[in-house]
Amino acid sequence: MDTNISREVGQEKKRKGFFIAALIIVLLVASVLVLRASFSSSIKRQNITTAVVEIGNIENTISASGEILPEFEQVITSPINASIKSVSMDAGSAVKAGQSILSLDKQASEMEYQKLKFQLEGKKNNIQKLRLELNKSFYDIKSNNSIKELKINSLQAQVENAKRLYKAGGGTRESIEQAELDLKVALLEKKQLENEIGSKQQTMKVDIRESEIAVQIQQADLSELQRKLQQANIVANRAGVVTWVNKNIGSTVREGETLARIADLGSYKVSGTISDTYLNELRTGLPAIIRINDSTVRGTVVNIHPTIQNGIVSFDVQLDERNSKLYRPNMKVDVFVVTNSKTNAMRITNGPAFKGGNVQDIYVVSNGKAIRRTANIGLSNFDYVEIKDNVKPGEVLITSDMSDYKNSKEITIKN
């Protein structure tokens, strides 16, 4: 029993001893590697890129994507519901003002136009008929009113005669009262007719006015349809290049549906997109640098679209040089929006060594060695980075990625 326990204890001690020894070895190896990295690192000269610190102007930019588009593009839509009859131009064709692009089958709209025209003539005839009917009715009322006036005059004479006869003893009081009653009734009837005449006049004016308004509306509809029929001859309003055309002959198009696009290739703009994280820095009036292959052109941010889609903000750049042989429609370009600038700053050519932080380690080349320093980084763009301190103009800095040597204070540069 005692012997078994001693053997197990011995084995446990051995395992602990092996573990401690292995740990010591690992620590020694790691220490050696760290010391070597810190004090005896080296790098081949052909594996690094360098640049000289200089004094110059620098601009701070934010990167965006862009596409060159014609500054002016005419979108031609269908003025009527119709079908495509023929197409005269293909995409890419140059077109002059007034030149036909495609034609529509206007038969249905022309029939509708003739229908509206006949309806308009009918409404005009109805107005004339209404005038005649109302004039006749008004004349009849006036004639009745004249007859009433004659009857009243006769009744007034009868009242006077009844009174004279009564005074002469040849009449009765009842005769006078009956004559006066007949006169009052005639006067009331005349007043009723006069009111009817006034009412009829107003009714005539309202009825005729309503009919005239209906005719005006019908005339406007007819004129609008006539205008649309004239526009159904799809022609270019300005010279340019057809960038797109609906070539589906025989297909039905609705009113307002796009039929063709014509671009003026004499003037271009850049449509840019950028992450909405830069929205607070982006504003109209900022300069912009557009890189096209190995060339650059400049412009100005003139419009920022209010909508944000999938975290992307769109904006437009007006180019200083709106026409150039470098431009091609729908060409993808790099856009750099200038948010700040500085003159007489210490700058160095941009490279992988600069990660975008405000403070970072740099390596200065001197006497065959790269010596690590910590510097404050200022403005930056795709060409240059501003170094605010711990360097002097004329000093040489490593611009390639030095992440593998981040623990080394000094690196030997081997030829």
C-alpha positions as CSV (number, residue, x, y, z in Angstrom):
1,M,0.0,0.0,0.0
2,D,2.8,2.5,1.0
3,T,4.9,1.5,-2.0
4,N,2.1,2.3,-4.5
5,I,1.6,5.8,-3.0
6,S,5.4,6.6,-3.2
7,R,5.5,5.5,-6.9
8,E,2.6,7.8,-7.8
9,V,4.1,10.7,-5.9
10,G,7.3,10.3,-7.7
11,Q,5.6,10.2,-11.1
12,E,3.7,13.4,-10.3
13,K,7.0,15.2,-9.3
14,K,8.6,14.1,-12.6
15,R,5.6,15.5,-14.6
16,K,5.8,18.8,-12.8
17,G,9.5,18.9,-13.4
18,F,9.1,18.3,-17.2
19,F,6.4,21.0,-17.3
20,I,8.5,23.6,-15.6
21,A,11.5,22.8,-17.7
22,A,9.4,23.1,-20.9
23,L,7.9,26.4,-19.7
24,I,11.4,27.8,-19.0
25,I,12.6,26.8,-22.5
26,V,9.6,28.4,-24.1
27,L,10.1,31.6,-22.2
28,L,13.9,31.7,-23.1
29,V,13.1,31.2,-26.8
30,A,10.5,33.9,-26.7
31,S,12.8,36.3,-24.9
32,V,15.5,35.6,-27.5
33,L,13.1,36.3,-30.3
34,V,11.9,39.5,-28.8
35,L,15.4,40.7,-28.1
36,R,16.4,39.8,-31.7
37,A,13.4,41.7,-33.0
38,S,14.1,44.7,-30.7
39,F,17.8,45.0,-31.2
40,S,19.0,43.1,-34.2
41,S,16.2,43.3,-36.9
42,S,17.2,43.7,-40.5
43,I,15.5,44.3,-43.8
44,K,16.6,44.2,-47.4
45,R,16.6,47.5,-49.2
46,Q,14.7,46.1,-52.2
47,N,11.9,45.1,-50.0
48,I,11.1,48.7,-48.9
49,T,10.0,51.9,-50.5
50,T,11.1,55.3,-49.2
51,A,10.3,59.0,-49.8
52,V,11.8,62.3,-48.8
53,V,10.0,64.7,-46.4
54,E,9.3,67.9,-48.2
55,I,7.5,71.2,-47.8
56,G,4.4,71.8,-49.9
57,N,0.6,72.1,-50.1
58,I,-1.6,69.3,-49.0
59,E,-5.4,68.6,-49.2
60,N,-7.4,66.3,-46.9
61,T,-9.8,64.1,-49.0
62,I,-12.4,61.5,-48.4
63,S,-12.7,58.8,-51.0
64,A,-15.8,58.1,-53.0
65,S,-16.8,56.2,-56.1
66,G,-18.1,58.0,-59.2
67,E,-19.5,57.6,-62.7
68,I,-19.1,60.0,-65.6
69,L,-22.5,60.9,-67.1
70,P,-23.7,63.4,-69.7
71,E,-24.6,66.6,-67.9
72,F,-27.8,66.9,-69.9
73,E,-29.9,64.0,-70.9
74,Q,-33.3,64.3,-72.5
75,V,-35.8,61.6,-71.5
76,I,-38.5,61.2,-74.2
77,T,-41.8,59.6,-72.9
78,S,-44.8,58.4,-74.8
79,P,-47.5,61.2,-74.9
80,I,-50.3,58.7,-75.5
81,N,-51.2,55.0,-75.0
82,A,-50.0,53.4,-78.2
83,S,-47.8,50.7,-79.8
84,I,-44.4,51.2,-81.3
85,K,-44.7,51.2,-85.1
86,S,-41.1,51.7,-86.2
87,V,-37.6,52.6,-84.8
88,S,-35.4,55.0,-86.8
89,M,-32.4,55.2,-84.4
90,D,-30.2,52.7,-82.5
91,A,-28.5,53.4,-79.2
92,G,-25.2,55.2,-79.9
93,S,-26.5,57.0,-83.0
94,A,-25.9,60.7,-83.3
95,V,-29.1,62.7,-83.8
96,K,-29.9,66.2,-84.8
97,A,-32.6,68.4,-83.5
98,G,-35.9,67.6,-85.2
99,Q,-34.7,64.2,-86.4
100,S,-37.1,61.3,-86.0
101,I,-36.2,58.6,-83.5
102,L,-39.2,56.3,-83.6
103,S,-42.9,56.4,-84.6
104,L,-46.0,55.3,-82.7
105,D,-49.3,53.8,-84.0
106,K,-51.7,56.7,-83.4
107,Q,-54.8,55.2,-84.9
108,A,-56.7,54.6,-81.6
109,S,-55.9,58.2,-80.4
110,E,-56.9,59.7,-83.7
111,M,-60.2,58.0,-83.5
112,E,-60.6,59.3,-80.0
113,Y,-59.8,62.7,-81.3
114,Q,-62.5,62.6,-83.9
115,K,-65.0,61.3,-81.3
116,L,-64.2,64.2,-79.1
117,K,-64.5,66.6,-82.0
118,F,-68.0,65.3,-82.8
119,Q,-69.0,65.6,-79.2
120,L,-67.8,69.2,-79.1
121,E,-69.9,70.1,-82.2
122,G,-72.9,68.5,-80.5
123,K,-72.4,70.5,-77.4
124,K,-72.1,73.7,-79.4
125,N,-75.3,72.9,-81.2
126,N,-77.0,72.2,-77.8
127,I,-76.0,75.6,-76.6
128,Q,-77.5,77.2,-79.7
129,K,-80.7,75.2,-79.2
130,L,-80.8,76.1,-75.6
131,R,-80.5,79.8,-76.5
132,L,-83.4,79.5,-78.9
133,E,-85.6,77.7,-76.4
134,L,-84.8,80.1,-73.6
135,N,-85.4,83.1,-75.8
136,K,-88.7,81.7,-76.9
137,S,-89.7,81.0,-73.3
138,F,-88.6,84.5,-72.3
139,Y,-90.6,86.1,-75.2
140,D,-93.7,84.2,-74.2
141,I,-93.4,85.4,-70.6
142,K,-92.9,89.0,-71.8
143,S,-96.0,88.7,-74.1
144,N,-98.1,87.4,-71.2
145,N,-96.8,90.3,-69.1
146,S,-97.9,92.8,-71.9
147,I,-101.4,91.2,-72.0
148,K,-101.6,91.5,-68.2
149,E,-100.8,95.2,-68.5
150,L,-103.6,95.7,-71.0
151,K,-106.0,93.7,-68.7
152,I,-105.0,95.8,-65.7
153,N,-105.7,99.0,-67.7
154,S,-109.1,97.6,-68.6
155,L,-109.9,96.7,-65.0
156,Q,-108.8,100.1,-63.8
157,A,-111.3,101.6,-66.3
158,Q,-114.0,99.2,-65.0
159,V,-113.4,100.3,-61.4
160,E,-113.7,104.0,-62.4
161,N,-116.9,103.3,-64.3
162,A,-118.4,101.4,-61.4
163,K,-117.6,104.3,-59.1
164,R,-119.2,106.8,-61.5
165,L,-122.3,104.7,-61.9
166,Y,-122.6,104.3,-58.1
167,K,-122.4,108.1,-57.7
168,A,-125.1,108.5,-60.4
169,G,-127.3,106.0,-58.7
170,G,-127.1,103.5,-61.4
171,G,-124.7,101.0,-59.8
172,T,-124.1,99.2,-56.5
173,R,-121.4,99.0,-53.9
174,E,-120.9,95.3,-54.7
175,S,-120.0,96.2,-58.3
176,I,-117.3,98.5,-57.2
177,E,-115.8,95.9,-54.8
178,Q,-115.9,93.2,-57.5
179,A,-114.1,95.5,-60.0
180,E,-111.5,96.4,-57.4
181,L,-110.9,92.7,-56.5
182,D,-110.4,91.8,-60.1
183,L,-107.9,94.6,-60.4
184,K,-105.9,93.4,-57.3
185,V,-105.8,89.9,-58.7
186,A,-104.6,91.2,-62.1
187,L,-101.9,93.3,-60.3
188,L,-100.7,90.3,-58.3
189,E,-100.5,88.1,-61.5
190,K,-98.5,90.8,-63.2
191,K,-96.1,91.0,-60.3
192,Q,-95.8,87.2,-60.4
193,L,-95.0,87.4,-64.1
194,E,-92.3,90.1,-63.5
195,N,-90.7,87.9,-60.9
196,E,-90.8,85.0,-63.3
197,I,-89.2,87.1,-66.0
198,G,-86.3,88.0,-63.6
199,S,-85.9,84.4,-62.5
200,K,-86.0,83.2,-66.1
201,Q,-83.3,85.7,-67.1
202,Q,-81.0,84.4,-64.3
203,T,-81.8,80.8,-65.2
204,M,-81.0,81.5,-68.8
205,K,-77.6,83.0,-67.9
206,V,-76.7,80.0,-65.6
207,D,-77.8,77.3,-68.1
208,I,-75.9,79.0,-70.9
209,R,-72.8,79.5,-68.8
210,E,-72.8,75.9,-67.7
211,S,-73.1,74.8,-71.3
212,E,-70.3,77.1,-72.3
213,I,-68.0,75.8,-69.5
214,A,-68.7,72.2,-70.6
215,V,-67.8,73.3,-74.2
216,Q,-64.6,74.9,-72.9
217,I,-63.6,71.8,-71.0
218,Q,-64.3,69.7,-74.1
219,Q,-62.3,72.1,-76.2
220,A,-59.4,71.9,-73.8
221,D,-59.5,68.1,-73.9
222,L,-59.5,68.2,-77.6
223,S,-56.6,70.6,-77.8
224,E,-54.6,68.5,-75.4
225,L,-55.2,65.4,-77.4
226,Q,-54.3,67.2,-80.6
227,R,-51.0,68.3,-78.9
228,K,-50.3,64.8,-77.8
229,L,-50.9,63.5,-81.3
230,Q,-48.4,66.0,-82.6
231,Q,-45.9,64.9,-80.0
232,A,-46.4,61.3,-80.9
233,N,-44.0,61.9,-83.7
234,I,-41.0,61.1,-81.5
235,V,-38.2,63.5,-82.6
236,A,-35.1,64.9,-80.9
237,N,-35.5,68.4,-79.4
238,R,-31.7,68.9,-79.4
239,A,-28.6,67.5,-81.0
240,G,-26.9,64.6,-79.1
241,V,-26.4,60.9,-79.0
242,V,-29.2,58.3,-78.4
243,T,-28.1,56.5,-75.3
244,W,-31.2,54.2,-75.1
245,V,-34.3,53.5,-77.2
246,N,-37.2,51.1,-76.9
247,K,-36.8,48.8,-79.9
248,N,-39.7,46.4,-79.1
249,I,-41.7,47.1,-82.3
250,G,-45.3,46.3,-81.8
251,S,-45.2,46.4,-78.0
252,T,-47.8,48.6,-76.2
253,V,-46.5,51.6,-74.3
254,R,-48.5,53.6,-71.7
255,E,-48.7,57.3,-71.5
256,G,-45.6,58.6,-69.7
257,E,-43.5,55.5,-70.4
258,T,-39.9,56.1,-71.4
259,L,-39.3,55.6,-75.1
260,A,-35.7,57.0,-75.6
261,R,-32.9,58.9,-74.0
262,I,-30.7,61.5,-75.7
263,A,-27.5,62.7,-74.1
264,D,-25.6,65.8,-75.0
265,L,-22.0,64.5,-75.1
266,G,-20.6,68.0,-75.3
267,S,-20.9,68.4,-71.5
268,Y,-20.3,65.9,-68.7
269,K,-20.7,65.6,-64.9
270,V,-19.8,63.0,-62.3
271,S,-22.4,61.2,-60.2
272,G,-20.7,60.2,-57.0
273,T,-21.5,57.8,-54.1
274,I,-20.0,57.7,-50.6
275,S,-20.7,56.0,-47.3
276,D,-23.2,57.9,-45.1
277,T,-20.5,57.9,-42.3
278,Y,-19.0,60.8,-44.2
279,L,-22.3,62.7,-44.5
280,N,-21.4,65.3,-41.9
281,E,-18.2,66.1,-43.9
282,L,-19.9,66.3,-47.3
283,R,-21.4,69.6,-48.3
284,T,-22.0,71.5,-51.5
285,G,-19.3,73.8,-52.7
286,L,-16.4,71.5,-51.7
287,P,-13.7,70.9,-54.3
288,A,-13.4,67.4,-55.7
289,I,-10.6,65.6,-57.5
290,I,-11.5,63.0,-60.1
291,R,-8.9,60.4,-61.0
292,I,-9.4,59.0,-64.5
293,N,-6.7,56.3,-65.1
294,D,-3.5,58.2,-64.6
295,S,-5.0,61.6,-65.0
296,T,-6.9,63.9,-62.7
297,V,-9.5,66.6,-63.2
298,R,-11.1,68.9,-60.7
299,G,-14.7,69.9,-60.0
300,T,-17.1,71.1,-57.3
301,V,-19.8,69.3,-55.4
302,V,-23.0,71.0,-56.5
303,N,-25.8,68.7,-55.3
304,I,-26.3,66.2,-52.5
305,H,-29.2,63.9,-52.8
306,P,-31.4,63.8,-49.7
307,T,-32.2,60.1,-49.7
308,I,-29.9,57.5,-48.3
309,Q,-30.1,54.0,-49.7
310,N,-28.3,51.0,-48.1
311,G,-26.0,53.4,-46.2
312,I,-24.9,55.2,-49.4
313,V,-25.2,58.9,-50.2
314,S,-25.3,60.2,-53.8
315,F,-24.0,63.5,-54.9
316,D,-23.2,65.4,-58.2
317,V,-19.9,67.0,-59.2
318,Q,-19.8,69.7,-61.7
319,L,-16.5,69.5,-63.6
320,D,-14.3,72.5,-64.2
321,E,-13.6,71.1,-67.7
322,R,-16.9,69.8,-68.9
323,N,-15.7,68.3,-72.1
324,S,-12.5,66.2,-72.5
325,K,-11.3,63.4,-74.6
326,L,-10.8,61.5,-71.3
327,Y,-14.5,61.3,-70.6
328,R,-16.7,58.4,-71.7
329,P,-20.3,57.9,-70.7
330,N,-20.8,55.5,-67.7
331,M,-17.0,55.4,-67.1
332,K,-16.2,54.4,-63.5
333,V,-13.8,56.8,-61.7
334,D,-12.4,57.5,-58.3
335,V,-13.6,60.7,-56.6
336,F,-11.8,62.4,-53.8
337,V,-13.7,65.2,-52.0
338,V,-11.4,67.8,-50.5
339,T,-12.6,68.7,-47.0
340,N,-9.5,70.7,-45.8
341,S,-6.2,72.1,-47.2
342,K,-3.0,73.5,-45.9
343,T,0.0,75.3,-47.4
344,N,3.7,75.0,-46.5
345,A,3.1,71.7,-44.6
346,M,5.7,68.9,-44.1
347,R,4.5,66.1,-46.3
348,I,5.5,62.7,-47.5
349,T,4.3,60.5,-50.4
350,N,1.4,58.3,-49.2
351,G,2.0,54.6,-48.8
352,P,1.1,51.4,-47.0
353,A,3.0,52.6,-43.9
354,F,0.3,55.1,-43.1
355,K,-2.8,53.5,-41.6
356,G,-5.0,56.5,-41.1
357,G,-4.3,57.1,-37.4
358,N,-3.6,60.5,-35.9
359,V,-0.5,59.2,-34.1
360,Q,1.6,56.4,-35.4
361,D,5.2,55.0,-35.6
362,I,7.3,56.0,-38.6
363,Y,10.8,54.8,-39.6
364,V,13.4,57.3,-40.6
365,V,16.3,56.1,-42.7
366,S,19.7,57.2,-41.5
367,N,23.2,55.7,-42.0
368,G,22.0,52.4,-43.2
369,K,19.4,52.0,-40.4
370,A,15.7,52.6,-40.0
371,I,15.0,54.3,-36.7
372,R,11.5,54.2,-35.2
373,R,9.9,57.5,-34.2
374,T,6.4,58.4,-33.1
375,A,4.8,61.3,-35.1
376,N,1.5,63.1,-35.3
377,I,-0.2,62.7,-38.6
378,G,-2.3,65.6,-40.1
379,L,-4.1,65.9,-43.4
380,S,-3.9,63.1,-46.0
381,N,-5.0,62.3,-49.5
382,F,-4.2,59.7,-52.1
383,D,-0.9,61.4,-52.9
384,Y,0.5,62.8,-49.7
385,V,0.4,62.5,-45.9
386,E,1.2,65.4,-43.6
387,I,3.8,64.8,-40.9
388,K,3.4,67.3,-38.1
389,D,6.4,66.7,-35.9
390,N,9.5,64.6,-35.2
391,V,10.8,64.8,-38.7
392,K,12.6,67.5,-40.8
393,P,12.4,68.4,-44.4
394,G,14.9,66.3,-46.4
395,E,14.8,63.2,-44.1
396,V,14.0,59.9,-45.7
397,L,11.0,57.8,-44.4
398,I,10.0,54.3,-45.2
399,T,6.6,54.3,-46.8
400,S,6.0,50.5,-47.2
401,D,4.2,48.5,-44.6
402,M,6.3,47.9,-41.5
403,S,3.8,46.0,-39.4
404,D,6.1,43.1,-39.0
405,Y,8.7,45.3,-37.3
406,K,6.4,47.1,-34.9
407,N,8.4,46.0,-31.9
408,S,11.8,47.0,-33.4
409,K,13.2,50.4,-32.4
410,E,16.1,50.1,-34.9
411,I,16.3,48.1,-38.1
412,T,19.4,47.4,-40.1
413,I,19.0,47.9,-43.9
414,K,20.9,45.4,-45.9
415,N,21.8,46.0,-49.6
